C-alpha cells in the first residue's frame, strides 16, 4: 500500500482500516523470476484469504466439515504456500527500499502528487534493476533467473 497524507476530501475512499492509514492499494503479481507483473491474460493464482474465493484464485486448503482436521498433505501444502507468500512480500519491499518516494507519506498528497505514477514507474525501474542484476531474493528462492534486460523490455512493448 502506498501511503499518503490525509486527503481533504473523500477520506473514506482512501482509508484502509487494516493499515489504519490513507493510501492507494496496488495489485501486482510477483512471478518466480522476481519480476512484478500485472495480468494481461488469464492465470490461476494462489492468494491468501483476502483474495479468495474469486475466479482464478486458489487458496489454502480448508476443512469441508467445521472443526475437522486437514490431512497431513493438505497441512503441508498450506505451510509450504504460506512461506511462499512471505517471499512475495519481500519482492514488493524491494520496490519500496530502492525508491524511497514510495515510503514518503508526508510528501505524498493526493491530487497534488503523482502517487500512482511514482509507484508504477518505480515498479518498472525495479524490474529493470532485477534484470540488470540477474537476480533478487524471490528469483534466488525459486531458482528462477529473471529475463535478460533486452527480453524484459521487449515483453513490455509486444
N, C-alpha and C positions, 0 to 999 in steps of 0.2 A: 504494500500500500504506500502510495506517495503522499505523505502528509503535507498539509499547508495550514496557514493561519486561519482563524475563524472567519468565514465569509460574512459579509454584511447582510446578505440576503440568502434565503433558501438554505439555511444552515442544516435543516433536517435531511436534505437531499444528499449532502456530502458527509454526514456524520456516521461513523461506524461505532456502534455500541460495544462491539467486541474489542476494538482498539482504543475506544474512548477518545477519539480524535476525529478531525475532519481530514478528508483526503480522497484521492482517486484510487480505485482498485483496478489494477491491470491484470488481465487474464492472459497468461502465456503458457507455453509448454516447454519444458526442458527436455530435449532429446538426449539419448545416451551419449552422444558425441559432444555434449556440453554446449550445444547451440540453443539459444532461446528462440522459439518459433511461435507462430500462430497458425491456426487451422486454415488451410486453403482447400482441403478436401476432407472427406470423412475418415476418421480414425476411431479405434476403440482405445480409450484411455483409462488408466487406473487413477481414481481420485479418492480423497478422504470423504468422510460423511457430509462435509459441506457441499459436495458436488453431486451426490447421487441420492436417490435414483434419478437418472436422466438418460436420455438416449445416448448411446456410445460411451457411457461412463460405467466402468466396473468398479466395485468397491470391495471392502473386506468381507470375508465370509461371516454370516450371521446365522444363528440357530433358527430353524423354522418353527421350533417349539420354544416359547418363552421359558427361560430357566434351564433348558437342556444344554449340555456341553457340546462344543465342537469336536470334531475328530482331531487326532494328533496332526494329520496332514493339513487340515484347514487352519489349525492354530499356527503351525509352522509357516504356512503361506502368508497368513496375516502378519506375523512377526517379520518375515523377510520383506514384504511390501512396505511395511511401516518404516523400516530402516531406509528404504529407497526414497521415501518421501522426504526424509531429512536431507539427503543428498541434493534433491531438487531445490530445497530452500537454500542450501549453500551456494548453488549456482546463481540464484536470484540475488543473494548477498554480494556476490562478485560485482554485479552491476552497481550496487549502492557504494561498495568500497572503492571502486575505480573512479566513480563520478560523484563526488561529494554533493553536487547540486541536488541529487535525488534524496539527500538526507538533511537538507537545509530548510526546515519547516518555517522559520521566521521570515526568510526571504522569499518564500513561495506564497504568492497571493493569487487566489482565483480571480479571473477577469483582468488581472494586471500582469500576470506572469504566464509564460508559455509552458506550464507544468507538464501537460501531456506530451508536448513536442520534446521537451527536455528528456523525458523518460524514454520515448521512442528512439530518439537519436542516440541516447546513451546505450540502449539495448543493441542497436546496430553496431556501435563502436565496441561494445563488449564482445559481440560475436566476432568482429574483425580482430580484436585483440586475441581472442581464443584461437582463431585460425592461425594468426601470426605466430603465437607461442606454441602451437600444435598440441595444446593440452589445457585442461583446467581440472579442478577437483572432481567434477562429475565424469568427464571423459576418462580420467585415471581410474576411478572406481569401477566403471563399466568396461574398462579396457577397450574403449572405442574412440579412436582418434577423430578429431574434428576434420572437416574437409579442408582442402587447401584454400588459401585466400582467393585464388582465382575461381575455384569451383563454387565457393560460397557467394562471391559477388555475382557470378554468372547465374546462380539459382535465384537471386533476388529479382533479376530482370526478366527471367524466362520461366 
